[in-house]
Amino acid sequence: MSFFRAAQCFSTAIDTLMIPHPHGVTPHITRALIECNEAVDSIPVNKLDAEAAGWIEQLNVLLDYRHLTVPQGKGGLEVKAETLGETDQIQLSQLVKDLYDWCSEANRQGL
């Protein structure tokens, strides 16, 4: 099993987080969280090294919206995106980049 799909999702998340946000950052953060969620779902966790597993754990904390109230008509990741402060957004960006790099390298090596 490869990390190709995860790398694709993380790449899209990177692009989404980097573009200008003239109408607010929340829709872009939401899209990035959706991509990250899909990436995490596609990763064979037993193939991760300790560093990548740690990044996934940190990312899962940022993706977790179970403690939030999700109003009807909204998705949990959308509500989560609304709650992320600047520090969390910076952490998200770094995790996405690190995981993209790791997954891309794993694909090159055939892990």
N, C-alpha and C positions, 0 to 999 in steps of 0.2 A: 504494500500500500504506500502510495506517495503522499507528499504534502502539497501537491500541485494545487488542489482546490483551496486549501488554506492560504497558500501564497497569493492566489488570485484575490481572495476576499480581503486579505490584509493590504494588498496593493490598492484595491478600490477604496478601502478605508483611509489609506494614506492620502490618496487623491482627494477624497471628500473633505478631509480635515484641512488640506492645504489651500483649497480654493477660497477666493474672497467670499465674505458672508455679508453682503449688503443688506439683507433682510433678516439678519439674526443668525446666530450660530446653532440654535437648537435643532432645526431640521437636518443640518449637516452632521451634528453629533449623533442624532438619532440614526441616520443612515450608516454612519461609521459603526455604531453599536450593533446594528442589524448585521452588517458584514462580519464583524468580529464574532458575533454569536454563531453565524453560519460556519465561520472558520473553525471555531472551537469544536463544533459538532462534527466536523470532518477530520479532526486530528486523531490519529491513533496514539492515545496518551501513553501507552506502554513503549512507544518508540522514542519518546522525548528524553533528552538528557536532563540532569538536575536543574540546570539554569533555565532551559525552556519550560520545564514543568513549573518552576517558580513564577515565570512570567504568566503562564496560563492561570495559575492560582490568583495572581494579582488582577488579571483581566477579569476573571470570574467574579471577583469582588465588585469591580466596576460595572459588570453586567447584571448583578443581582438587584432585582427590584421587588423582591418578596415583602420587604418591610414597608413598601410604599402603597398608598391608596391609588388605585388606577381607576379613574372615572370612566363611565360608559362612553364609548366612542374614541377612546385613546388606547394605545398599546403600552405595555409595561416599559419597553425600552424608550419610548417617547417620553414618558413621565420621568424615567431615570435620567435621560438626557437633560431635562429641565432642571434637575437637581445637582448636576455636576458643576462644581466651581472651577475656577481657573486652574488650581493645583491638580484637580482630577483630570481636567482636559489635557494638561501638559503630560501627566502620567499616561493617559490613554494614548496620546500621540507617540510617546517613547516606546510603550509596550507594543504598539502596532508595528512600529519600525523594526524593533528588535525581533519580533516574531516573524515578520516578513523576511528579514535577512536570514533568520535561522531556517525557516521552511524552504526558502530558495536554495540555500546551501545544502540542506538535506536532500532536496530533489536532485541537485547536481551530483551528489555523492551516491545517490541511489539508496538512501536509507529506507 
